[in-house]
Amino acid sequence: MKTTEAERQESIQWLRELVEKGERTVYTVLRHVSRSGMSRLIDCYVIVNNQPKRISYFVAQACDMTYDRKREAIRVNGCG
């Protein structure tokens, strides 16, 4: 499913409001690495009210990357 420009801009705006400059840290978790090492699945979180909040879907939309719905993480291809 391809992200439209409107969805992309909406995700960017939402992320900017959530992660105000210097206010929050974005944490990442490496969920999976393919056997060949050519792709990885990365999950993104911020802490809100002492609870982790998953933002991977919105980061994938904002960066025009693939979101793996099965594992609920961003797919990053390539090596190095």
C-alpha positions in Angstrom: 0.0 0.0 0.0 1.5 3.3 -1.1 1.4 6.3 1.2 -0.2 9.4 -0.3 1.5 12.8 0.1 -1.4 14.0 2.3 -0.9 11.0 4.6 2.8 11.6 4.7 2.4 15.3 5.6 -0.1 14.3 8.3 2.3 11.8 9.8 5.1 14.4 9.8 3.0 16.9 11.5 1.8 14.4 14.1 5.4 13.3 14.9 6.6 16.9 15.2 3.9 17.6 17.8 4.6 14.4 19.7 8.4 14.8 19.6 8.9 18.5 20.3 12.5 19.8 20.0 14.5 18.5 22.8 11.5 17.1 24.7 11.5 13.4 23.9 13.9 10.8 22.8 13.0 8.3 20.1 14.0 4.8 21.0 14.5 2.0 18.4 14.4 -1.8 18.8 15.9 -4.1 16.2 13.2 -6.8 15.9 14.5 -9.0 13.1 17.5 -9.4 10.7 17.1 -11.5 7.6 19.4 -14.5 7.1 21.2 -12.7 4.3 21.6 -9.6 6.4 20.1 -7.5 3.6 17.0 -6.3 5.5 16.1 -5.4 9.0 12.9 -4.7 10.9 13.1 -1.8 13.3 10.5 -0.6 15.8 10.3 3.0 17.1 9.0 4.3 20.4 8.7 7.4 22.5 7.9 7.5 26.2 4.7 9.4 27.0 3.4 9.5 30.6 5.9 6.8 31.7 4.5 4.4 29.0 6.2 3.4 25.7 4.2 4.6 22.7 4.8 2.8 19.4 5.3 5.3 16.5 6.7 3.0 13.9 3.8 3.2 11.5 3.9 7.0 11.5 7.7 7.1 11.0 7.3 4.7 8.1 4.7 6.9 6.5 6.7 10.1 7.1 9.9 8.6 5.7 8.1 6.8 2.8 9.4 3.4 4.0 7.8 0.0 4.1 5.8 -0.9 7.2 5.7 -4.7 7.9 2.2 -5.3 9.3 2.9 -8.9 10.3 5.8 -7.9 12.6 4.6 -4.3 13.2 8.0 -2.7 12.3 9.7 -0.6 9.6 11.5 -2.6 7.0 15.0 -1.3 6.1 16.7 -2.8 3.1 20.4 -2.9 2.3 23.6 -3.8 4.1 26.3 -1.8 5.8 
